[in-house]
Amino acid sequence: MTFHVMIIPTLDCPSNCEYCWGSKKDSGIMDIEVIEQIVKWLDGFRDDYVHFTFHGGEPLLVGYEFYKKALPMLKNTTTHKEAGFSLQSNLWLIDEKLAKLFAEYNVAISTSIDGPLEINDHQRGKGYFDKTMKGYKIATDNGVRVSFICTFTSYSKDYEKEVYDFFLENGYNIKLHAALPSMRGDNADPWALSQEDHGKLLISLLDRYLNDLDKIEIKDFDHICKSSFMRRGTLCTFADCMGDTLAIGHDGNIYPCYRFNGMEEWVMGNVSDNPSMEDLTKSKAWKKLEEFKSFVDEDCADCTYIKFCRGGCPYNGIVATETAKSVDPQCTAYKMIFKEVSNRANKDFLKSSMPPLMGNSKPTQKKKYSVMDLMLKR
């Protein structure tokens, strides 16, 4: 099992996206001593493969010297298993030195672009697109693997075709996000995508994607189809991630996930205290998440999709009601796409069980992929 440790060197960020709910100006910068404490804390904490994700805010704000020291320290954190790395960044601050270092340690990077320049910059700020794409070129020219995150908002949902075509024409692999309300203020709320719009958008994008499986990768659909097929969540949104994912803030505070980073009421402990898993489970934050799980078990007991949805993301549910007694407010959207995938898969199974009629051969045509192709493609 992979143990996912998210390291948030800072919540500060040089960009100023209109719908951002996660960054915080002047939030502090991580010192390399915290990385030393993380290494010490993880020694004996778990004997699983560890994957580290540097997140933010903007994690490149800590600079080259930080990563030059941190990556080798973290690489052999566990006794028997080598660590893996990823990083989420807008890439504005990357240079050739950083790119070569990330390539050396096989750091996979995700960066956010919401489609063509005009659409992206409308919701992320003027100049964002050009700065990020410049960083993308520096990274890829130096051998770094880069994929994209595309956030759909109440604005960009109306430009679905333009956004999809942008990624298709450039051959960029993507992960989809829906803009969320915020627990840090209300600036993000007007941009949030309603669950009905989100569900319709996912179904429409699935239609397009099934014709282009050999051209791009949309990770969400791959995971949704696998979840339906395997009857368990394979994406953190649809899985019980408690204990298998932890996040470390710039000051060493431990949180259940990066989304809660910087919120005092969600601190589970601090790496400097070398807490055990048992210590973390005694925190108020852990109890709140247990309350969420119990609520899902009861409230969603009769739902067809509970095994591979698990009520969605706890953060999303808690944002919606400010309590742990609410499922992800995108529940309707998830049901819509899971139902669509299940219905199509059932039809695919039925078709595959019917032998072809004799003499019914047709000229070779461009392959049209099915949901079953998507389930089995990776």
N, C-alpha and C positions, 0 to 999 in steps of 0.2 A: 504493500500500500504506500502511496506517496503522501508524505507529510509536507504540507504547503506552508511556508513561512514567508509572509509578506513584510518587507522592510520599507518603511516610509521615512526617508531621510529628512523630509520637510513637507509641510502642507502648503508652503508658499509656491507661487507660480507666476512666471512673467506674462502669461497670456491672461485674457479677461473674457472668457467665453460667457455669452449671455445666460446660458442655462446651467452654468456650473453649480454643483452642490457640494463639491468635495474639497476645494482649495480654501486656504485661509492666509491672508497676507501677514507677514512678520510673525510667522508661527514658530520660528526656531529651526536650527540646522543640526543634524546629527553629527556627533563627534565620533572619530574612529574607535574611541574607547567603548562605545556602545556595541560596536561590532565584536570587539574582544569579549564583552560580557555575553553577547548572543552565543558566541562559540562555546564559552564556558558553560552557559546554561544548557545548551543542546547536548553536551557531552553526557550521555546516559539518559537523556530525557525520553528519547524514543530510538528504536533501532530500525527505523524505516528509511527508505530513500527520501532525501530532503530536496525539495525544489524551492528556490528562493526567487521571489519576484520583487523587484524594486519599483515602488509605486509612489504616488504623491497626491496632490501637488505635482511639482516637477522634480523628479529625482536627480536630474543632471545638475541641479544647482549646487550640489556638494562638490562637484569638480573632479578632475582627473586623478589627483593624488589620493582622494578618498577611495575610488574604485581600484586604483593600483594596489592599495593595501588590503581593501576589503575582500576582493574576489579570491585571491589565494588563501586568505584566512578562512573563508567560508567553504572553499572547494572541498576540503577534506574534513568537514565538520563531524561527520559520523565515522565511527571506527572502521566499518566494513564497506560503506557505500558512498560513492562520490556524489556530490551535490550537483544539481542542474540550476540554470539561471534564466530568468527573463526580466524584461524591464518595460514599463509603460511610460512613454515620454512624447512630448510634442516635437522633440528633436531640434529645437531652435539652438540649443547650446552644444550640440555634438560637433566635434572636429575630428581630424584624421587620427590624432593620437588616441582619443576615446574610442573611435570606431575600430582601430586595430586591436586595442585592448579587449573590447567586447567580442571581436572575432576570435581572438586567442582563447577566450574562455567560453566560447559558444553561447553567448548571451543572445537569446531571441528577443527581438524588440517588437512591441505593438505601438502604433501611433494612431492618432485620431484625425481623420478627415471625413467630412460629412457630405462628400460629393464634389461637383465642379466648383471652381473658385467662387462664383457669385453666390451660390447657395451656402457653401461652407463659411465664407466670410460674413455673410449676413447674420449667422448665428454664433460664430466664433470670433468675430472681430476682423477689421480690415488688416490685411497683410498676413494673416495667419497661414493661409494656403501656401503662399510663396515661401515663407520661412520653413514650414514643415517639409515641403517637397524638396527644398534645398538640402535640409538635413537628411531626408530619405536618400538622396543621391550620394551624399558623403558616406552614409552607413553602408549602402549596398555596393558602392564602388570598392569598399574595403572588406567585403565578404561577410557582412552582417545580414542575417535573415530578418526581414521586416514585413509584418502584416499590418492590416488596418482595422481600426474600429470605426464604425459608422453609426452615429447617433441620429435617430429620427425624432423630430420634434413636432409640435402642433403646426409648425410652419413647413418643414421640409417634407412632411407626409404627402403634401400636394404635388411634390416633384419627384415622386417615386421612380418614374421611368428615367428621368435625367440622372438621378443618383445611381440607379442600377447600371445604366449604360456607361457611366463614367468608370465604374470598377470593372465592368466586363471588357470594355474596349482597351483598358490598360492592363488587364490580366492580374488585377490586385486581389489577393485573398482577403476576406473581411469577416468580422464579427459584428453582429447587429446589437445596438442598444436602443432602448426607448428612453427618452428624456424623463427624468423623475422629479417629483417634488423634493424638497430639501428639509433636513433637520437642523440646518444652520441658518435659516432665513428663508424669505419667500421669493428671492430673485429668480429662482429656477421654476417656480410653480406655473407661470403663464405659458411656459414652453413644454410642460409635461404633456405626454401623449395619452389620450384617453384609451381605456382598454378596448372599446369597440373599434376605434381607429387602428389601434395596435394589431388586433386580431385580423382585421381585413387586410392590413398592410402585409402581415406575415403570409397569409394565404396567397395574396397576389404575387409576392416575391418568390414564393415556392413555385408557383406556375412558371415564372420566368427561369428560375434556377434549374428546373428539371430539363430544360432544353440546353443547358450550358455546363453540365457536370464535368465535362472534359476541358473546360476553359478556366473556370474559377472555382474557389471553395468558399462557401458560406458556412462557417463553423456551426452556427446555431442550428441549421437544418440537419446537418450531419448528426449532431448530438440529440436533437429531438427525435429523429428517426431511430437512432440507436436506442434511445430510452424507451421508445414504444416497442421496439423489437425485443429488448433485453428485460423489459419490465422493471427497470430501475433507472434513476437519474444519472446521467453521465456528464452533466454540466452543473456548476455550483448552484445556479438558480434553482435547479430541480433535484437537489441532493441534500442529504443531511450532512453538512460540512462541520458540525460541532466537534471541535477537538482535532480534526484533520487539517483545519486551516486556522492559523493564528497570525496576527499582525503586530508589528513592533513599531511604535512611534519614535520620533527623533530623540526623545528623552528616555527610551527604554521601556516605556509603558506597553503592556501587552493587552491587545483587544481581540475580540472574536473574529474580526474581519477589517480590512482597510476602510470600509465604509463608515465604521464607528470611530475611526482614529481621531484623536483630539477631543473626544467627548468624555468628560470626567466620569460620568455615571456608567461608562462602559469599560472602564479600566479593570482588568482581571488580576493584574499583578505587575511586577517590574523585573526585567531580566537580571538586574543587579542583585536581587534577592534570591536568584537561582530557584524559582518556585517549581514544584513538581506538578504533574497534571492534576493530582488530587487537590493541591492548593488552589489551582485555577478554578476547579469545579465548585469551590466553596464561595466564589465571588458572587456579588449581586448580579453582575452581567450574565454569568452562566445560568443563574436561576431564572433570569428573564427569558433566556433562550429555551430553557427546559419548559417554561410556561408556554412558549410559542409552540413547541413540539407537541405538548399535551393538547393544546387547543386544536391543532391540525388533526391529530389522531381522532378527536371527537367530532369536530365540525366537518371534516372532509371524509369521514368514515365511509359514506355511501358514494363517494365520487369515483367514477370509473378510472380516473387518472392518478389517484393518490399515491400509488406505488412508485410512479416515475415523475411525480411533480412535487410531492411533499409540501404543498401549500405555497410553493414559490420561495422567494427570498425573504428571510425574516426582517431584514432592514426595510424592505419595501412595505411590508405589512405594518411594522411599527411606526414608520413615517406616516402612514395613512391615518392611524387612530391614536398615536402616542401611547399605545399599550401593546402588550404582547398577545392580545386576544383578537387578532385579525390576520387573515391570510394576505398574501401579496395582492395589492389592488389591481394587478394585471391578470387576476384569476380568469376573468372572462376571455381575455386574449389567449391565454394558455389553453383553455378548454377548446377554443375555436381551432387553434392550429393542431392540437393533439387529435381532435376529432377528425379534422381534414386528413391528417396523415394516416390515421387508423382506417378510415373509409377507403382511401386510395390503396392502402396496403392490402386490405381484404379483397378489393377488386383485382389487384395484381395477382394475388394467390389464386383466385378463381380462374382468371385467364390462363395462368401457367398450368393449371390442371386439365385444361381442355386441349385435346390433340388437334393439330391443324387439319383442315379439310383437304382431301386429295385434290390435286390440281388447282390449289388456291394460292400458288406461289405468285409473288409480285416482284417487280423490278426492285433492285437495291435502292434504298432511300437513306437519307440522313437519319441516324438513330434518334428516336425520341425516347428519352429516359423515363423510367417510372419511379415511384417511391421505393419499390423494392431494390432497384439499382442503387438508389441513394443509401438505403439501409446497409447494403453489402459492399459499397464501393471502397471503403477504407477499413 
